[in-house]
Amino acid sequence: MKVSKVILKKFPHSILQISKTNIRRNITMNAIAKFTSTNPNGLALLKQNQAWLEACLENENVCHYFAIQIKGKESYPFGAEDRPFFDLEKAQIYLEHLQATNPNINYFISSGAFDTDAFDFDDENLPMWHRVWLNKHQYRIIKLQILKMTDSELSQLISNYNEIKIWQEEHNTKEICHCYTAQSFDDSNGDISISSQFTTNLMTALSAKIYFEKTMSNRNFRVICGLMTTEQVMGMDGKVNEELQDFIDQHKARLQSLSKESAA
């Protein structure tokens, strides 16, 4: 794969400022759930409240959650194991595991949302599952902020932003697939190499870079771009993870769009 570096300037810290308030105190004292459901069927819950969830995902000021409760012994907000879930599907899988392990206990999924400023995203002393959940929200919020930026603002972050746009358009062909990834470049210090999943979207890779820098401030990251043949991309195994399958699907959609344009 031919790879070239995307030159990035430091991301303004002010855009990531979040009110630093102790998460555990706010959960019990100040957090207000916007929605709570006691539907034991997670898939039905998703269908019934899809609009609510989508609104939460697009809102920088709200952090949604799902939790597993025991009927009659409810413990709000994060359930019997004090474990918030970002994804309903993963909460459903864990619920099924608990139900199989403890068939005499009646579990169900609850859900809700909190104001973002109720949390301290920099608190490293949080319980592990709280940290995992907040990390996903932190990445989501960074991505929303990046997507709202104008070309002028993005050019202040990426010195060759306009060149990259032209490069991508020039390689928008049926034979070639472009890709971006955020990658560490300080591995000579003995650190483990870190990179984000391939994506067709520069903004997604930039969001990953900013997220990595925010959560691993002692490491250095950059965004790189490269080219793969369509044959290479279509030969990838999307079963490895959802992100890789998404990358493959993005290029399939791009190829279909090119075919429609040529047929018009």
Secondary structure, 3 states (H helix, E strand, C coil): CEEEEECECCCCHHHHCCCCCCHHHHHHHCCCCCCCCCCCCHHHHHHHCHHHHHHHHCCCCEEEEEEEEECCCCCCCCCCCCCCECCHHHHHHHHHHHHHHCCCCCEEEEEEEEEHHHCCCCCCCCCHHHHHHHHHHHHHHHHHHHHCCCHHHHHHHECCHHHHHHHHHHCCCCCEEEEEEEEECCHHHCCCCCECCCECCHHHHHHHHHHHHHHCCCCCEEEEEEEEEHHHHHCCCCCCCHHHHHHHHHHHHHHHHHHHHHHC
